[in-house]
Amino acid sequence: MKSGGVRSGTRAAITAAHLRTDRWWLAPAATAAGLLAFVVYSTWRAFSNSDYYAAPYVSPFYSPCLAENCEPMRNGPNWEIFGSWWGLSPALLVLIFPLGFRLTCYYYRKAYYRGFWASPPACAVAEPHKKYSGETRFPLILQNIHRYFFYAAVPVAGILTYDTVLAFRNEDYEWGHMGLGTLVFLVNIVLIWAYTFSCHSCRHIVGGKLKHFSKHPVRYRAWRLVGRLNARHMQLAWASLVSVALADFYVYLVASGVFDDPTFF
């Protein structure tokens, strides 16, 4: 028996590393592939600093735009908090908050712990590490700031909601119009809010400290609603991850002139 970690002398005297005969590695491999694809795509789009605005649509990766080097967006989220000294992509000023929220999310921790760090790679499969310190040391101790990223993610979702409202204009900024991009933005913002409200921290904030639900009926109903969403946290995490990437990609296609936004009315 190897010494250290899960292979120490206190482990049951079984020669095999595990007794699973199914293809248990498919799930963590698919998870790693999906997350890696999003990381590669979002990194490319964040540093490209182009094709992120096609009136009336603005990419969720670049909203709000906080630097002077942003493309002018009529009535859009142009907040020039950072002056002309910021020469990099303005997306880098914003993505830290939603990405930090997802990176420290309870489900995503499970996903990349299993997919990338094999800690552990699957149920009943021992992890290949000699020591295990959990989230008590750097950098994993930073996972404990998840609640604060939740506080930052809520206003960002609010701004994306504002962007969705602005999507009911045409390219001449006239109200009362709807294009395919509007539908893409609507689906995305619904999934963004559903994922945000399904967060474990949100559930705890809403009703985690209540001792008597009967004395707080409103918060109790909200807690039950969040609880139902929380039961679908994994599905909402993946759905919103795909939708935000698709919303950005749609804006990229329209802004780069690949096709014109189809109009419904």
C-alpha positions in Angstrom: 0.0 0.0 0.0 1.3 3.4 -0.9 1.8 5.8 1.9 0.2 9.2 2.2 -3.2 10.6 1.5 -6.1 8.3 0.5 -3.6 5.5 0.0 -2.4 5.5 3.6 -2.4 2.6 6.0 -5.8 3.4 7.3 -7.4 2.6 4.0 -9.1 -0.7 3.5 -6.6 -3.4 2.3 -7.8 -3.5 -1.3 -5.1 -3.7 -4.0 -7.2 -2.1 -6.8 -7.4 1.7 -6.8 -11.2 1.3 -7.2 -13.7 -1.4 -8.1 -15.7 0.5 -10.7 -16.0 -1.1 -14.1 -18.1 1.5 -15.9 -16.7 4.4 -17.9 -16.6 6.7 -14.9 -14.0 9.0 -16.6 -16.5 10.1 -19.3 -18.3 12.6 -17.0 -15.2 14.5 -15.7 -13.7 14.4 -19.2 -16.8 16.0 -20.7 -16.9 18.5 -17.9 -13.3 19.5 -18.5 -13.8 19.8 -22.2 -16.9 22.0 -21.8 -15.3 24.3 -19.3 -12.0 24.5 -21.3 -14.0 25.4 -24.4 -15.7 28.3 -22.6 -12.4 29.5 -21.1 -10.7 29.5 -24.6 -13.6 31.3 -26.2 -14.2 33.9 -23.5 -10.4 34.6 -23.3 -10.3 35.2 -27.1 -13.3 37.5 -27.0 -12.2 39.4 -23.9 -8.8 40.3 -25.5 -10.1 40.8 -29.0 -11.6 44.2 -28.1 -13.6 44.4 -31.3 -17.0 43.4 -32.7 -18.8 43.6 -29.4 -21.5 46.2 -30.3 -24.0 46.2 -33.2 -26.9 48.6 -32.4 -28.9 47.9 -30.4 -27.0 44.8 -29.1 -24.0 44.9 -26.8 -22.1 41.7 -25.9 -22.6 40.6 -22.3 -18.8 40.3 -22.0 -18.4 44.0 -22.5 -21.3 45.4 -20.4 -21.1 47.7 -18.7 -18.3 49.4 -20.6 -16.1 51.2 -18.1 -13.3 52.7 -20.1 -13.0 55.6 -22.5 -11.8 53.3 -25.3 -15.3 51.7 -25.5 -17.4 52.0 -28.7 -20.1 54.7 -28.2 -23.5 53.1 -27.4 -26.5 55.3 -27.6 -28.3 55.1 -24.2 -26.1 52.0 -23.6 -24.0 51.1 -20.5 -21.2 53.5 -21.3 -19.7 54.5 -17.9 -16.3 56.0 -18.4 -15.1 55.4 -14.9 -11.6 54.4 -16.1 -9.9 57.2 -18.1 -7.9 57.1 -21.2 -4.9 55.4 -19.4 -6.7 52.1 -19.7 -5.5 50.7 -23.1 -6.6 47.1 -22.8 -9.9 45.6 -23.6 -12.7 47.0 -21.5 -14.1 43.5 -21.1 -11.3 42.8 -18.6 -12.8 45.3 -16.2 -16.1 43.6 -16.1 -15.6 39.8 -16.6 -13.8 39.5 -13.2 -17.1 39.7 -11.4 -19.3 37.2 -13.3 -16.3 34.9 -13.8 -15.4 35.2 -10.1 -19.0 34.3 -9.2 -18.9 31.2 -11.4 -15.4 30.2 -10.4 -16.3 30.1 -6.7 -19.8 28.6 -7.3 -20.5 25.4 -5.4 -21.3 23.5 -8.5 -18.4 24.7 -10.5 -16.1 23.8 -7.7 -17.3 20.2 -8.0 -17.0 20.4 -11.8 -13.4 21.6 -12.1 -12.2 19.8 -8.9 -13.2 16.6 -10.6 -12.5 17.6 -14.2 -9.1 19.2 -13.8 -7.7 18.3 -10.4 -9.1 14.8 -10.0 -10.1 15.6 -6.4 -11.7 13.1 -6.7 -12.4 12.4 -10.3 -15.6 10.4 -9.6 -17.5 8.8 -6.8 -15.7 5.7 -5.2 -12.6 6.6 -7.2 -9.7 7.7 -5.0 -7.9 11.0 -5.8 -4.3 10.7 -6.8 -3.0 13.2 -4.2 -0.8 12.4 -1.3 -2.2 15.2 0.9 -5.6 16.8 1.1 -6.1 20.2 2.8 -9.5 21.1 1.4 -10.2 24.8 1.0 -8.0 25.8 4.0 -5.0 27.0 2.1 -4.2 29.4 -0.8 -5.5 29.5 -3.4 -8.6 27.4 -2.6 -9.3 29.4 0.5 -10.4 32.2 -1.8 -13.5 30.1 -2.5 -14.9 31.5 0.7 -15.5 34.9 -0.9 -18.2 33.4 -3.1 -21.0 35.3 -1.3 -19.2 38.6 -2.1 -19.0 37.7 -5.8 -22.8 37.0 -5.5 -23.3 40.6 -4.4 -21.3 41.8 -7.4 -23.1 39.4 -9.8 -26.6 40.8 -9.0 -26.0 44.3 -10.3 -24.2 42.9 -13.4 -27.3 40.8 -14.1 -29.4 44.0 -13.6 -27.3 45.8 -16.2 -27.7 42.9 -18.6 -31.4 43.2 -18.1 -31.2 46.8 -19.1 -29.3 45.7 -22.2 -32.1 43.3 -23.0 -34.7 46.1 -22.7 -32.6 48.2 -25.1 -32.7 45.3 -27.5 -36.3 46.1 -28.3 -35.0 48.8 -30.6 -33.9 48.6 -34.2 -30.5 49.7 -35.5 -31.8 53.3 -35.7 -32.6 53.2 -32.0 -36.4 53.3 -32.6 -38.5 51.5 -30.0 -41.1 48.8 -30.6 -39.0 46.4 -32.7 -37.8 42.9 -32.1 -35.1 40.9 -33.9 -33.6 37.5 -33.5 -31.0 39.1 -31.3 -33.7 40.3 -28.9 -34.9 36.7 -28.5 -31.3 35.6 -27.9 -30.9 38.2 -25.2 -34.3 37.4 -23.6 -33.4 33.7 -23.2 -29.9 34.6 -21.9 -31.1 37.0 -19.2 -33.8 34.6 -18.0 -31.1 31.9 -17.6 -28.7 34.3 -16.0 -31.2 35.3 -13.3 -32.3 31.7 -12.8 -28.7 30.7 -12.2 -28.0 33.6 -10.0 -31.1 33.0 -7.8 -30.4 29.3 -7.6 -27.0 30.0 -5.9 -26.5 28.4 -2.5 -25.4 31.8 -1.1 -28.7 33.3 -2.3 -30.7 30.6 -0.6 -28.8 31.1 2.6 -29.2 34.9 2.4 -33.0 34.6 1.8 -33.7 32.2 4.7 -30.6 30.5 6.0 -30.6 32.3 9.4 -34.3 32.1 10.2 -35.2 30.1 13.3 -39.0 30.4 12.8 -40.3 30.3 9.3 -43.9 30.9 10.6 -42.8 34.4 11.7 -41.4 35.3 8.3 -43.9 34.0 5.7 -42.6 36.2 2.8 -39.0 35.1 3.3 -40.2 31.5 3.7 -41.9 31.6 0.4 -38.9 33.2 -1.2 -36.6 30.5 0.4 -38.8 27.7 -1.0 -38.7 29.3 -4.4 -34.9 29.6 -4.3 -34.7 26.1 -3.0 -36.6 24.7 -6.1 -34.2 26.6 -8.3 -31.3 25.4 -6.3 -32.3 21.8 -7.0 -31.6 22.6 -10.7 -28.4 24.5 -10.0 -26.2 22.3 -12.2 -28.5 22.5 -15.2 -28.9 26.2 -14.8 -25.1 26.6 -14.5 -24.5 24.9 -17.8 -27.5 26.5 -19.6 -26.5 30.0 -18.6 -22.9 29.4 -19.5 -23.9 28.4 -23.0 -26.4 31.2 -23.3 -24.0 33.9 -22.4 -21.4 32.6 -24.8 -24.1 32.4 -27.6 -25.3 35.9 -26.9 -21.7 37.2 -27.2 -21.2 35.1 -30.4 -24.4 36.4 -31.9 -23.3 40.0 -31.4 -19.9 39.2 -32.9 -21.5 37.7 -36.0 -23.7 40.8 -36.5 -21.0 43.3 -35.7 -18.5 41.7 -38.0 -21.0 41.7 -40.9 -21.4 37.9 -41.2 -25.2 38.5 -41.5 -27.8 41.1 -40.6 -30.1 40.7 -37.6 -33.4 39.1 -38.8 -36.3 41.3 -37.7 -39.6 39.9 -36.5 -41.4 43.3 -36.3 
